[in-house]
Amino acid sequence: MNKRRKPTFYIGKKKKRLNLKKVAIVAIIGVVCIGGSVKAWSFVSEQRQIKLEQKKLEEKKRIEEEKRRKEEEEKKKYMIGVSHEAKKDSYDAKIISDKLSKYDYSNGGKKVVFLTFDDGTSTTVTPKVLKTLKDEGVKATFFLMGKNIEAGGDRAKELVKQEFKEGHAIANHSYSHDYKLLYPQRTVNLDSFKSDFEKTDGILKELLGKYFSTRVLRCPGGHMSWKGMDKLDVYLKESGKASIDWNALSADAQGKKKNAQELAEYAIKTSQGKEMVVLLMHDTYGKEETAKSLPLIIKYFKDNGYAFKTLA
């Protein structure tokens, strides 16, 4: 019986017999090697992708952190109603408001005066007031009316920016100053009051930046003049705002029309015996004599050892 011969394979010119088992093993090894290489390449590719994604996430995080940092720096430019650089000249308006309501004009032996101007900004009187304040090196608090800002156009808007830039405090004095709207039958209408003041807040944000805010306001006619103010006080407390009246005035909006000397004398008379003075004046249209009286008023307070501060 003939033995079955193993298959013969020829390589080149020489005839050689190859063992199929060896061929199979070699083939398997090759496949395994190729598979390993593919798997290794896939692993490397996967790791590269992971690193790329990590890098993207890190870059995104860096960009977000940089954005937050810039926003925080921008916010630091503003205190409440006053620039960050000018905060050294400001007092807490809530404390001053509380002292005024209690008729407490003491200040621990230190004389301080708050020059306050209502009803601006005007394009005629405000520039003169600002020039005097700059020349004298003192700061003031401006209680602004939205209606007058809009009426004054671009010039009035630039003056608001100038007030803030030069370190003065910016406060809210309503949009309309309309007693019938704000205090029908001499009683505060809280909804109308809030809406009117919020309108001016919006104007100030447009001019001074989205991070600007002021918690200081002055009720047209003064807080003490109207009925039903308890509910307004609750709203002010809940919203962190402070209503500021005054304890001295130049009477530039009361009685007969006065010249600069008379206005200064009235301001001095009503400030007598007070360590803490909140002086009411106006920088709206027609108050040119107020602007002229300001150097005389400032001289009196300087000569008598008062520090000039703002409300914020």
Secondary structure, 3 states (H helix, E strand, C coil): CCCCCCCCEEECCEEECCCHHHHHHHHHHHHHHHHHHHHHHHHHHHHHHHHHHHHHHHHHHHHHHHHHHHHHHHHHCECCCCEHHHHHHEECHHHHHHHHHCCCCCCCCCCEEEEEEEEECCCCCHHHHHHHHHHHCCCCEEEECHHHHHHCHHHHHHHHHHHHHCCCEEEECCCCCCHHHHCHHHECCHHHHHHHHHHHHHHHHHHHCCCCCCCEECCCCCHHHCECHHHHHHHHHHHCCEECCCCEECCCCCCCCCCHHHHHHHHHHHHCCCCEEEEEEECCCCCHHHHHHHHHHHHHHHHCCCEECEEC
